[in-house]
């Protein structure tokens, strides 16, 4: 059974909030077939600890406006890998180095990718190229 509409919506809201803070390598994975605890993993990268914290704050605020409250947050103090659990969606905000090292996408490579809006990947200079 694929991730439900609400989970996908929250993933898009979180991805958009992360993109607004210049998060990189934004990907959403439908883990609903493999995990009973959540539907979607959203994984994003920040260039440094300060950016990771800004992304975490933006995602938390955006999801709060949607009525989603974090059940658990881990790693906020170190801001290297912050896990934010909203029940149906788990957001992983990782420092670029940790993202490369832990390679969550490889661990969950058998899970389908959730389609995210193309404008999330638009470069800041607006030249029209997309990430996908």
Residue frames as qw, qx, qy, qz and C-alpha x, y, z in Angstrom:
[[0.000, 0.890, 0.457, 0.000, 0.00, 0.00, 0.00],
 [0.433, 0.444, -0.009, 0.784, 1.51, 3.33, -1.07],
 [0.177, -0.202, -0.400, 0.876, 1.87, 6.37, 1.16],
 [0.115, 0.736, 0.662, -0.085, -1.46, 8.12, 1.64],
 [0.252, 0.779, 0.255, 0.514, -2.40, 11.54, 0.29],
 [0.393, -0.917, 0.000, -0.066, -1.84, 13.33, 3.62],
 [0.757, -0.421, 0.266, 0.425, 1.66, 11.88, 4.00],
 [0.588, 0.350, 0.357, 0.636, 2.59, 12.89, 0.46],
 [0.009, 0.907, 0.206, 0.367, 1.18, 16.38, 1.03],
 [0.549, -0.819, 0.109, 0.125, 3.20, 16.83, 4.22],
 [0.761, -0.123, 0.323, 0.550, 6.32, 15.62, 2.43],
 [0.397, 0.622, 0.309, 0.600, 5.80, 18.26, -0.28],
 [0.252, -0.942, -0.089, -0.202, 5.19, 20.99, 2.33],
 [0.696, -0.617, 0.215, 0.297, 8.36, 19.99, 4.18],
 [0.703, 0.159, 0.354, 0.595, 10.36, 19.77, 0.95],
 [0.209, 0.814, 0.240, 0.485, 9.21, 23.23, -0.09],
 [0.436, -0.899, 0.048, -0.024, 10.17, 24.68, 3.32],
 [0.764, -0.351, 0.311, 0.444, 13.60, 23.04, 3.06],
 [0.572, 0.446, 0.356, 0.589, 14.07, 24.32, -0.49],
 [0.035, -0.950, -0.153, -0.269, 13.23, 27.84, 0.69],
 [0.503, -0.804, 0.295, 0.118, 16.28, 27.56, 2.97],
 [0.393, 0.717, -0.552, -0.164, 18.43, 26.37, 0.03],
 [0.746, -0.244, 0.616, -0.068, 18.48, 22.70, 1.03],
 [0.321, 0.508, -0.683, -0.415, 20.16, 20.45, -1.51],
 [0.265, 0.114, -0.949, -0.124, 19.51, 16.92, -2.79],
 [0.549, -0.012, 0.409, -0.729, 15.87, 16.85, -1.73],
 [0.412, 0.034, -0.844, -0.342, 14.35, 13.41, -2.08],
 [0.650, -0.167, 0.379, -0.637, 11.20, 11.79, -0.70],
 [0.259, 0.156, -0.942, -0.145, 10.98, 8.01, -0.41],
 [0.769, -0.239, -0.107, -0.583, 7.78, 6.03, 0.05],
 [0.126, 0.322, -0.898, 0.273, 8.77, 3.60, 2.82],
 [0.675, -0.143, 0.221, -0.689, 5.19, 2.55, 3.63],
 [0.899, 0.135, -0.364, -0.204, 5.68, -0.96, 2.21],
 [0.635, 0.258, -0.605, 0.404, 8.78, -1.56, 4.35],
 [0.128, 0.063, -0.602, 0.785, 7.91, 0.22, 7.62],
 [0.245, -0.630, -0.728, -0.112, 4.74, 0.21, 9.65],
 [0.339, -0.577, -0.363, 0.648, 5.68, 3.32, 11.64],
 [0.066, 0.649, -0.083, -0.754, 5.79, 5.88, 8.83],
 [0.715, 0.597, 0.360, -0.048, 4.92, 6.41, 5.17],
 [0.546, 0.777, -0.034, 0.311, 7.53, 8.82, 3.81],
 [0.629, -0.452, 0.039, 0.631, 11.17, 9.64, 4.48],
 [0.342, 0.925, 0.018, 0.161, 12.15, 13.10, 3.30],
 [0.753, -0.312, 0.085, 0.573, 15.92, 13.48, 3.08],
 [0.295, 0.929, 0.024, 0.220, 17.61, 16.85, 2.50],
 [0.738, -0.058, -0.151, 0.655, 21.12, 18.27, 2.88],
 [0.096, -0.995, -0.022, 0.021, 22.52, 21.45, 4.34],
 [0.597, 0.632, -0.317, 0.380, 26.02, 22.80, 3.67],
 [0.247, 0.317, -0.611, 0.682, 26.83, 23.50, 7.32],
 [0.211, -0.345, -0.817, 0.411, 25.37, 23.28, 10.81],
 [0.139, 0.326, 0.207, -0.912, 23.84, 26.74, 10.63],
 [0.440, 0.113, -0.493, -0.742, 21.99, 25.89, 7.44],
 [0.360, -0.183, -0.915, -0.016, 20.86, 22.54, 8.88],
 [0.060, -0.371, -0.639, 0.671, 19.33, 24.40, 11.84],
 [0.283, 0.291, -0.081, -0.910, 17.61, 26.89, 9.53],
 [0.437, 0.002, -0.748, -0.500, 16.15, 24.06, 7.44],
 [0.267, -0.268, -0.884, 0.276, 14.93, 22.27, 10.59],
 [0.081, 0.371, 0.411, -0.829, 13.23, 25.43, 11.86],
 [0.364, 0.227, -0.338, -0.838, 11.58, 26.11, 8.49],
 [0.417, -0.088, -0.862, -0.276, 10.30, 22.54, 8.11],
 [0.175, -0.315, -0.800, 0.479, 8.98, 22.49, 11.67],
 [0.190, 0.351, 0.197, -0.895, 7.15, 25.79, 11.19],
 [0.415, 0.150, -0.536, -0.720, 5.65, 24.75, 7.84],
 [0.410, -0.164, -0.891, -0.104, 4.41, 21.41, 9.14],
 [0.048, -0.308, -0.650, 0.693, 3.06, 23.02, 12.30],
 [0.333, 0.261, -0.068, -0.904, 0.91, 25.26, 10.07],
 [0.535, 0.045, -0.690, -0.485, -0.43, 22.06, 8.47],
 [0.778, -0.403, 0.074, -0.476, -1.40, 20.72, 11.88],
 [0.905, 0.072, -0.373, 0.192, 1.48, 18.26, 12.11],
 [0.378, -0.836, 0.347, -0.195, 3.47, 18.23, 15.32],
 [0.461, 0.469, -0.738, 0.150, 6.84, 16.53, 15.74],
 [0.890, -0.393, -0.199, -0.117, 6.52, 13.44, 17.91],
 [0.777, -0.457, 0.153, 0.404, 10.28, 13.38, 18.29],
 [0.418, 0.868, -0.237, 0.130, 13.34, 15.37, 17.22],
 [0.842, -0.392, 0.157, 0.335, 16.86, 14.07, 17.54],
 [0.694, 0.119, 0.211, 0.679, 20.23, 15.63, 16.74],
 [0.103, 0.942, 0.239, 0.212, 19.12, 19.26, 16.89],
 [0.460, -0.839, 0.154, 0.248, 21.96, 20.33, 19.18],
 [0.597, -0.282, 0.521, 0.542, 24.72, 18.97, 16.95],
 [0.487, 0.736, 0.027, -0.470, 22.95, 19.91, 13.70],
 [0.093, -0.407, 0.813, 0.405, 24.79, 17.24, 11.73],
 [0.278, -0.191, -0.856, -0.393, 21.88, 14.83, 11.23],
 [0.359, 0.025, 0.444, -0.821, 18.53, 15.95, 12.56],
 [0.156, -0.271, -0.915, -0.255, 15.69, 13.45, 12.53],
 [0.357, 0.034, 0.239, -0.902, 12.20, 14.95, 12.83],
 [0.036, -0.219, -0.970, -0.101, 9.40, 12.43, 13.29],
 [0.395, 0.030, 0.041, -0.917, 5.90, 13.64, 12.41],
 [0.699, 0.128, 0.589, -0.385, 4.30, 10.21, 12.48],
 [0.798, 0.500, 0.332, -0.042, 3.44, 9.67, 8.82],
 [0.563, 0.752, -0.158, 0.304, 6.50, 11.59, 7.63],
 [0.711, -0.553, 0.073, 0.428, 10.06, 11.45, 8.95],
 [0.382, 0.905, -0.122, 0.142, 12.34, 14.27, 7.86],
 [0.808, -0.271, 0.076, 0.517, 16.10, 13.73, 7.81],
 [0.225, 0.962, -0.123, 0.096, 18.12, 16.96, 7.55],
 [0.884, -0.225, 0.097, 0.398, 21.76, 16.06, 7.14],
 [0.134, -0.800, 0.387, 0.438, 25.02, 17.95, 6.84],
 [0.679, 0.591, -0.342, -0.268, 26.39, 17.24, 3.34],
 [0.157, 0.504, -0.841, 0.118, 29.29, 15.17, 4.73],
 [0.438, -0.045, 0.799, -0.410, 26.98, 13.01, 6.85],
 [0.752, 0.434, 0.117, -0.481, 24.58, 12.60, 3.94],
 [0.557, 0.574, -0.581, -0.149, 27.36, 11.23, 1.78],
 [0.020, -0.379, 0.883, -0.275, 28.70, 8.95, 4.54],
 [0.463, 0.077, 0.754, -0.459, 25.38, 7.41, 5.66],
 [0.204, 0.121, -0.714, -0.659, 23.82, 7.31, 2.17],
 [0.486, 0.196, 0.643, -0.559, 20.20, 6.78, 3.24],
 [0.652, 0.462, -0.189, -0.571, 19.10, 6.67, -0.40],
 [0.412, 0.351, -0.833, -0.117, 21.22, 3.56, -0.93],
 [0.147, -0.033, 0.887, -0.436, 19.85, 1.91, 2.21],
 [0.477, 0.438, 0.562, -0.514, 16.28, 2.52, 1.01],
 [0.082, 0.341, -0.588, -0.729, 16.94, 2.14, -2.74],
 [0.002, 0.241, 0.945, 0.223, 14.15, -0.43, -3.13],
 [0.102, 0.639, 0.586, -0.487, 11.54, 2.12, -2.06],
 [0.357, 0.666, 0.459, 0.468, 9.74, 4.21, -4.67],
 [0.226, -0.059, -0.091, 0.968, 10.53, 7.90, -4.92],
 [0.122, 0.757, 0.566, -0.303, 7.65, 10.26, -4.13],
 [0.376, 0.555, 0.316, 0.671, 7.20, 12.81, -6.90],
 [0.242, -0.635, -0.265, 0.684, 7.98, 16.33, -5.70],
 [0.372, 0.897, 0.195, -0.137, 7.14, 19.52, -7.61],
 [0.751, 0.376, 0.085, 0.537, 9.77, 20.37, -10.23],
 [0.074, 0.883, -0.059, 0.460, 10.13, 23.95, -9.00],
 [0.722, -0.677, 0.122, 0.072, 11.83, 22.66, -5.84],
 [0.806, -0.110, 0.289, 0.505, 14.88, 21.96, -7.98],
 [0.394, 0.862, 0.133, 0.289, 14.96, 25.27, -9.84],
 [0.634, -0.005, -0.189, 0.750, 18.38, 26.90, -9.54],
 [0.201, -0.707, -0.305, 0.605, 18.66, 30.26, -7.81],
 [0.119, -0.334, 0.348, 0.868, 19.78, 31.95, -11.04],
 [0.575, 0.503, 0.360, -0.536, 16.55, 30.85, -12.75],
 [0.116, 0.445, -0.675, -0.578, 18.16, 29.32, -15.85],
 [0.783, 0.143, -0.141, -0.589, 15.41, 26.70, -16.00],
 [0.470, 0.244, -0.848, 0.029, 17.46, 23.52, -15.51],
 [0.779, -0.440, 0.036, -0.446, 15.94, 20.97, -13.17],
 [0.348, -0.517, 0.764, -0.170, 17.44, 18.46, -10.77],
 [0.804, 0.115, 0.542, -0.216, 15.34, 15.52, -11.90]]
